[in-house]
Amino acid sequence: MMNAMPAYRQPLDARDAETLGLAAADRVVQVLALRENSDATPLHALPGLAEELGLASLHVKDEGFRLGLGSFKALGGAYALMILVQEEASRRFERKVAIDELMSDEIRAIAATMTFACATDGNHGRSVAQGAQLMGARAVIFVHSGVSDARVQAIARFGAEMVSVDGNYDLSVAEAARVATEQGWTILSDTSWPGYEYVPGLVTQGYTAMVREILSTLAEAPTHVFLQAGVGGFAAAVSGHMAVALGDRRPHVTVVDPARAACIYESARAGHVVKVRETEPTVMAMLECYEPSMVAFRILERVADGFMTVEEDAALDVMRRLAAPVGSDPAIVAGESGGAGLAGLLTVLRDPQMAARIGLGKEARVLVINTEGATDPALYEKIVGRSPEAVRQKGLM
């Protein structure tokens, strides 16, 4: 479905242009440098698959290596937490605290008085928990019944307090906000709602590091990008920052939803944010969201060119395909949600008329982002038939 909303191709809202602007991305880089394992993640060329698909090039940004957490979300939650600590310290000291002061004992003492709460499908909570541990703050993470035990344990090992919530992700978001408000904690959500935009904006701002790394590595900017969406923050960050950085040279952006949790797709069709009905759970667990982030949708209605859905099998097929690559292409470990963008590309290419309509052909330079590695290794092995370690080892051969 092509973007037919009235705001399409209009300039970003001034708030969003500032959040996703060049100066903001510079600050993200400064904060990122304070963390361990902060090297850029790999950007893989897949010439074999590109040739098979009839494309000029295909690149995969592999966020499975991000900051030791295995997901792009490592960039957002911890970054937002660190900025919120900086702002609180500035208020208490009545002066602007510099980023290079963040790891000082004085700032960490202030962080120790702060509690951050959020809901998560797994990856955002890990980032918030890691950021809290790094700064010496307290983290309380709310998880719904669909979050696997492996993902819960991966969060808890950073010292976070875990709270179980019956129901889905949206219910856990509401419960985290309710309890945090009652207790006077800081809500650190990656989705926004009326009256709550600033903090999710910081989370989204953290994701601009990916775009900075991509554009500094590619010889030519991509012509097409396929971006998976849950509440939409990731897709909004990448497409929004590309719009700022590239202007008229920005790529054609397609936003990809799971068919079973297509809140961005249905909102785009309606022309405004809508909440979709929960049916069966999707295997793309990190994308299982039923209502978009208000801020993310405000960005996507302007800069996304098209919206689509993918079926369950398409996501699983991509996991297996990336683990057993074409020719000399590297093997890539992609989690259930990580390859949804590539699943979108493959789905469009099966419709020659649609592919031609958006210019997917022999001159197309396509970018997709593997947003997560095997954040649940046992589930990954069950789906792919090999352990993540075995796939990575194959990739090194």
C-alpha positions as CSV (number, residue, x, y, z in Angstrom):
1,M,0.0,0.0,0.0
2,M,1.4,3.3,-1.1
3,N,1.4,6.3,1.3
4,A,-1.7,8.3,0.5
5,M,-1.9,10.3,3.7
6,P,-2.2,14.2,3.5
7,A,1.1,14.7,5.4
8,Y,3.1,12.5,3.0
9,R,6.3,14.3,1.9
10,Q,5.6,17.2,4.1
11,P,8.5,18.4,6.3
12,L,9.0,16.7,9.6
13,D,7.4,18.4,12.5
14,A,9.9,20.8,14.1
15,R,10.1,18.7,17.2
16,D,10.9,15.5,15.3
17,A,13.4,17.3,13.0
18,E,15.3,18.4,16.1
19,T,15.1,14.9,17.7
20,L,16.4,13.2,14.6
21,G,18.7,15.9,13.4
22,L,22.4,16.0,12.8
23,A,23.3,17.7,16.1
24,A,21.2,15.1,18.0
25,A,23.0,12.3,16.2
26,D,26.4,13.9,17.2
27,R,25.3,13.7,20.9
28,V,24.3,10.1,20.5
29,V,27.8,9.3,19.3
30,Q,29.3,11.1,22.3
31,V,27.2,9.1,24.8
32,L,27.8,5.8,22.9
33,A,31.6,6.3,23.3
34,L,31.2,6.0,27.1
35,R,29.9,2.4,26.8
36,E,31.8,-0.8,26.4
37,N,31.6,-2.7,23.1
38,S,30.6,0.5,21.4
39,D,32.2,-0.3,18.0
40,A,30.0,0.0,14.9
41,T,28.1,-3.1,14.0
42,P,28.8,-4.9,10.7
43,L,27.3,-3.8,7.4
44,H,27.3,-6.9,5.2
45,A,27.1,-6.9,1.4
46,L,25.2,-9.9,0.0
47,P,26.2,-9.9,-3.7
48,G,25.0,-13.5,-4.2
49,L,21.5,-12.8,-3.0
50,A,21.4,-9.5,-4.8
51,E,22.2,-11.2,-8.1
52,E,19.6,-13.9,-7.4
53,L,17.0,-11.2,-6.8
54,G,18.0,-9.0,-9.7
55,L,19.2,-6.1,-7.7
56,A,22.3,-3.9,-8.0
57,S,23.2,-4.5,-4.4
58,L,21.8,-5.7,-1.1
59,H,23.3,-4.7,2.3
60,V,22.3,-6.0,5.7
61,K,23.2,-3.9,8.8
62,D,23.6,-6.6,11.5
63,E,22.5,-5.3,14.9
64,G,22.9,-8.7,16.4
65,F,26.4,-7.5,17.6
66,R,25.2,-4.2,19.2
67,L,26.8,-3.5,22.6
68,G,26.7,-7.1,23.7
69,L,22.9,-7.2,23.8
70,G,22.2,-8.6,20.4
71,S,19.6,-5.9,19.3
72,F,19.4,-2.4,18.0
73,K,17.4,-1.5,21.1
74,A,20.6,-1.5,23.0
75,L,21.1,2.0,21.5
76,G,17.8,3.5,22.7
77,G,16.8,2.7,26.3
78,A,20.3,3.0,27.9
79,Y,21.0,6.2,25.9
80,A,17.7,7.8,27.1
81,L,18.4,6.8,30.7
82,M,21.9,8.4,30.5
83,I,20.5,11.7,29.1
84,L,17.7,11.7,31.8
85,V,20.4,11.3,34.5
86,Q,22.4,14.1,32.9
87,E,19.4,16.4,33.0
88,E,18.5,15.5,36.6
89,A,22.1,16.2,37.6
90,S,22.1,19.5,35.8
91,R,18.9,20.5,37.7
92,R,20.4,19.6,41.1
93,F,23.8,21.2,40.4
94,E,22.1,24.2,38.8
95,R,24.6,24.0,35.9
96,K,24.9,22.1,32.6
97,V,26.5,18.7,33.3
98,A,28.7,17.7,30.4
99,I,28.4,14.3,28.8
100,D,32.0,13.4,29.7
101,E,31.0,13.8,33.4
102,L,28.3,11.1,33.2
103,M,30.5,8.3,34.6
104,S,31.8,10.4,37.6
105,D,31.0,9.4,41.1
106,E,29.0,12.6,41.7
107,I,26.7,11.8,38.8
108,R,26.4,8.2,39.6
109,A,25.4,9.1,43.2
110,I,22.5,11.1,41.7
111,A,21.6,8.2,39.4
112,A,21.4,5.9,42.5
113,T,18.4,7.9,43.7
114,M,16.5,7.4,40.5
115,T,14.2,4.5,39.5
116,F,13.4,3.8,35.8
117,A,10.4,1.7,34.8
118,C,9.4,0.3,31.4
119,A,7.5,-2.5,29.7
120,T,9.3,-4.7,27.1
121,D,9.0,-7.6,24.7
122,G,12.6,-8.3,25.6
123,N,15.1,-6.0,23.9
124,H,14.1,-2.6,25.2
125,G,14.1,-3.8,28.7
126,R,17.6,-5.2,28.4
127,S,18.8,-1.8,27.2
128,V,17.2,0.0,30.1
129,A,18.5,-2.6,32.6
130,Q,22.0,-2.4,31.2
131,G,21.9,1.4,31.3
132,A,20.7,1.4,34.9
133,Q,23.4,-1.0,35.9
134,L,26.0,1.2,34.1
135,M,24.9,4.4,35.9
136,G,24.1,2.8,39.2
137,A,20.3,3.4,39.0
138,R,17.4,1.1,39.8
139,A,15.4,-0.5,36.9
140,V,12.0,-2.1,37.2
141,I,11.0,-4.0,34.1
142,F,7.4,-5.1,33.3
143,V,7.1,-8.2,31.1
144,H,3.9,-9.7,29.6
145,S,3.0,-13.3,29.5
146,G,4.3,-13.8,25.9
147,V,8.0,-12.9,26.8
148,S,10.0,-16.1,26.9
149,D,11.9,-17.2,30.1
150,A,15.2,-16.8,28.3
151,R,14.5,-13.2,27.5
152,V,13.3,-12.5,31.1
153,Q,16.5,-14.0,32.4
154,A,18.6,-12.0,30.0
155,I,17.1,-8.8,31.4
156,A,17.3,-9.9,35.1
157,R,21.0,-10.6,34.9
158,F,21.7,-6.8,34.7
159,G,20.2,-6.5,38.2
160,A,16.7,-5.3,37.1
161,E,13.6,-6.1,39.2
162,M,11.1,-8.0,37.1
163,V,7.4,-7.7,37.2
164,S,5.1,-10.1,35.4
165,V,1.9,-8.8,33.8
166,D,-1.0,-10.9,32.5
167,G,-1.9,-10.1,28.9
168,N,-0.1,-8.6,26.0
169,Y,2.6,-5.9,25.4
170,D,0.1,-3.0,25.4
171,L,-1.3,-4.0,28.8
172,S,2.2,-4.2,30.2
173,V,2.9,-0.7,28.9
174,A,-0.2,0.6,30.7
175,E,0.7,-1.2,33.9
176,A,4.3,0.0,33.9
177,A,3.0,3.6,33.4
178,R,0.4,3.2,36.2
179,V,2.8,1.8,38.8
180,A,5.6,4.2,37.9
181,T,3.3,7.2,38.3
182,E,2.0,6.0,41.7
183,Q,5.6,5.4,42.9
184,G,7.1,8.6,41.5
185,W,9.5,6.6,39.2
186,T,10.6,7.7,35.8
187,I,8.7,6.0,32.9
188,L,11.2,5.1,30.2
189,S,9.0,3.8,27.4
190,D,9.9,3.4,23.8
191,T,6.3,4.1,22.7
192,S,4.5,7.5,23.1
193,W,1.0,8.6,23.9
194,P,-0.7,12.0,24.4
195,G,1.3,14.0,26.9
196,Y,4.2,11.6,26.9
197,E,6.5,12.3,24.0
198,Y,9.9,13.5,25.2
199,V,11.3,10.3,26.6
200,P,10.3,8.1,23.7
201,G,11.8,10.7,21.5
202,L,15.1,10.2,23.3
203,V,14.9,6.5,22.8
204,T,14.3,7.0,19.1
205,Q,17.2,9.5,19.0
206,G,19.5,6.8,20.2
207,Y,18.8,4.7,17.1
208,T,20.3,7.4,14.8
209,A,23.7,5.8,15.5
210,M,22.8,3.0,13.1
211,V,22.1,5.4,10.3
212,R,25.3,7.4,10.9
213,E,27.3,4.2,10.7
214,I,25.5,3.0,7.5
215,L,25.8,6.2,5.6
216,S,29.5,6.6,6.5
217,T,30.2,3.1,5.3
218,L,28.2,2.9,2.0
219,A,29.9,4.3,-1.1
220,E,26.4,5.3,-2.4
221,A,23.2,5.9,-0.4
222,P,20.6,3.1,-0.7
223,T,17.7,3.7,-3.1
224,H,15.3,1.4,-1.1
225,V,15.0,0.6,2.5
226,F,12.7,-2.0,4.1
227,L,12.1,-1.4,7.8
228,Q,10.2,-3.6,10.2
229,A,7.8,-2.0,12.7
230,G,6.4,-2.8,16.1
231,V,5.2,0.5,17.6
232,G,7.2,2.2,14.9
233,G,10.1,3.9,16.7
234,F,12.9,2.0,14.8
235,A,11.3,2.7,11.4
236,A,10.7,6.3,12.3
237,A,14.3,6.8,13.5
238,V,15.9,5.3,10.5
239,S,13.6,6.9,7.9
240,G,13.4,10.2,9.7
241,H,17.2,10.6,10.1
242,M,17.8,9.6,6.5
243,A,15.3,12.3,5.4
244,V,17.3,14.9,7.4
245,A,20.7,13.6,6.3
246,L,20.0,12.9,2.7
247,G,17.2,15.3,1.8
248,D,16.0,14.8,-1.8
249,R,18.4,11.8,-2.1
250,R,16.6,9.8,0.6
251,P,15.6,6.3,-0.3
252,H,12.2,4.8,-0.9
253,V,11.1,3.5,2.5
254,T,8.7,0.6,3.0
255,V,7.5,-0.1,6.5
256,V,6.9,-3.8,7.2
257,D,4.4,-5.1,9.9
258,P,3.7,-8.7,10.9
259,A,0.2,-9.6,9.5
260,R,-0.9,-10.6,13.0
261,A,0.1,-7.3,14.6
262,A,-0.3,-4.7,11.7
263,C,-0.8,-1.6,13.8
264,I,1.3,0.7,11.5
265,Y,-0.2,-0.7,8.3
266,E,-3.8,-0.3,9.6
267,S,-3.1,3.2,10.9
268,A,-1.7,4.2,7.6
269,R,-4.8,2.8,5.8
270,A,-7.0,4.7,8.2
271,G,-4.9,7.9,8.0
272,H,-4.6,8.1,11.8
273,V,-3.4,6.1,14.8
274,V,-5.6,3.0,15.4
275,K,-5.4,0.1,17.8
276,V,-5.8,-3.3,16.1
277,R,-7.5,-6.3,17.6
278,E,-5.3,-9.0,19.1
279,T,-5.6,-12.3,17.4
280,E,-3.0,-15.1,17.4
281,P,0.5,-14.2,18.7
282,T,3.1,-13.6,16.0
283,V,6.4,-15.4,16.0
284,M,7.9,-11.9,15.4
285,A,7.7,-11.3,19.1
286,M,9.6,-8.0,19.2
287,L,7.1,-6.6,16.7
288,E,3.9,-7.8,18.4
289,C,2.4,-4.4,19.2
290,Y,-1.2,-3.4,18.6
291,E,-1.1,0.4,18.7
292,P,1.6,2.6,17.2
293,S,3.6,5.2,19.0
294,M,2.0,8.5,18.3
295,V,5.3,10.2,17.7
296,A,6.6,7.4,15.4
297,F,3.4,7.5,13.3
298,R,3.7,11.3,13.0
299,I,7.2,10.8,11.4
300,L,6.2,7.8,9.3
301,E,3.2,9.5,7.7
302,R,5.6,12.1,6.3
303,V,8.6,10.0,5.2
304,A,7.4,6.4,4.6
305,D,6.6,5.7,1.0
306,G,4.7,2.5,1.5
307,F,3.4,0.1,4.1
308,M,3.0,-3.7,3.9
309,T,2.5,-6.9,6.0
310,V,4.4,-10.2,6.0
311,E,3.2,-13.6,7.1
312,E,4.7,-15.8,9.7
313,D,6.4,-18.2,7.3
314,A,8.2,-15.4,5.5
315,A,10.0,-14.3,8.7
316,L,11.1,-17.9,9.5
317,D,12.2,-18.5,5.9
318,V,14.5,-15.4,6.1
319,M,16.1,-16.7,9.3
320,R,17.0,-20.0,7.5
321,R,18.0,-18.2,4.3
322,L,20.4,-15.9,6.1
323,A,21.9,-18.9,8.1
324,A,22.5,-20.7,4.8
325,P,23.6,-17.9,2.4
326,V,24.1,-17.8,-1.4
327,G,27.7,-18.3,-2.7
328,S,30.2,-16.2,-0.8
329,D,27.6,-14.2,1.1
330,P,28.3,-14.3,4.9
331,A,26.1,-16.3,7.2
332,I,24.0,-14.0,9.4
333,V,22.2,-14.9,12.7
334,A,18.8,-13.2,12.5
335,G,16.2,-13.5,15.3
336,E,12.5,-14.0,14.6
337,S,11.9,-10.3,14.2
338,G,15.3,-9.4,12.9
339,G,14.8,-10.5,9.3
340,A,11.3,-9.0,8.8
341,G,12.5,-6.2,6.6
342,L,14.2,-8.7,4.3
343,A,11.0,-10.7,4.4
344,G,9.2,-7.6,3.1
345,L,11.7,-7.2,0.3
346,L,11.3,-10.8,-0.8
347,T,7.5,-10.6,-0.6
348,V,7.4,-7.5,-2.9
349,L,9.7,-9.1,-5.4
350,R,7.2,-11.9,-5.8
351,D,4.9,-9.3,-7.2
352,P,6.6,-8.0,-10.4
353,Q,4.1,-5.3,-10.9
354,M,4.6,-3.9,-7.5
355,A,8.3,-4.3,-7.6
356,A,8.4,-2.3,-10.9
357,R,6.1,0.3,-9.5
358,I,8.6,1.2,-6.7
359,G,11.7,0.8,-8.8
360,L,13.0,-2.5,-7.5
361,G,15.2,-3.7,-10.4
362,K,18.7,-4.1,-11.6
363,E,19.7,-0.6,-10.5
364,A,18.2,-0.7,-7.0
365,R,20.6,-0.5,-4.0
366,V,18.6,-2.1,-1.1
367,L,19.3,-1.8,2.6
368,V,17.7,-3.9,5.3
369,I,18.5,-4.1,9.0
370,N,18.8,-7.2,11.0
371,T,17.4,-5.7,14.2
372,E,18.2,-8.6,16.5
373,G,20.4,-11.7,16.7
374,A,19.4,-14.9,18.5
375,T,18.0,-13.2,21.7
376,D,16.4,-16.6,22.5
377,P,19.1,-19.1,21.4
378,A,17.0,-22.2,22.1
379,L,14.1,-20.9,19.9
380,Y,16.5,-19.9,17.2
381,E,17.9,-23.4,17.0
382,K,14.4,-24.9,17.0
383,I,13.5,-22.7,13.9
384,V,16.8,-22.8,12.0
385,G,18.0,-26.3,12.9
386,R,21.4,-25.1,14.0
387,S,22.6,-23.2,17.0
388,P,23.6,-19.6,16.6
389,E,27.2,-20.5,17.4
390,A,27.2,-23.1,14.5
391,V,25.9,-20.5,12.1
392,R,28.4,-17.8,13.2
393,Q,31.2,-20.4,12.9
394,K,30.0,-21.1,9.3
395,G,30.2,-17.4,8.6
396,L,33.8,-17.3,9.7
397,M,34.8,-20.2,7.4
